[in-house]
Amino acid sequence: MANIKSAKKRVKVIRTKTLRNKMIKSSVKTAIRKVLAAVEAKDQTAAKAALVSAVSTIDKAKTKGVLHKNNASRKVSRLQKMVNNIG
């Protein structure tokens, strides 16, 4: 553990930010899993609804700096492609 006051503060801040990032990443993964489940079930309407929610979640993560913009775009693109190929 650090002895300097500013180093102690950095440890606290980093711990808080890490928890926030984990929460956001977890919600992104959950949203993606919902889309994949709907695609597996070949349910077009559920997949489209889940896709809208997933894109929103991914964009929020991108805005907050948790995901890189290219990473977010790639995830959205792949999900969109899967939903479009149902049927």
Secondary structure as UniProt FT lines:
FT   HELIX           5..40
FT   TURN            41..42
FT   HELIX           44..63
FT   TURN            64..65
FT   HELIX           69..84
//
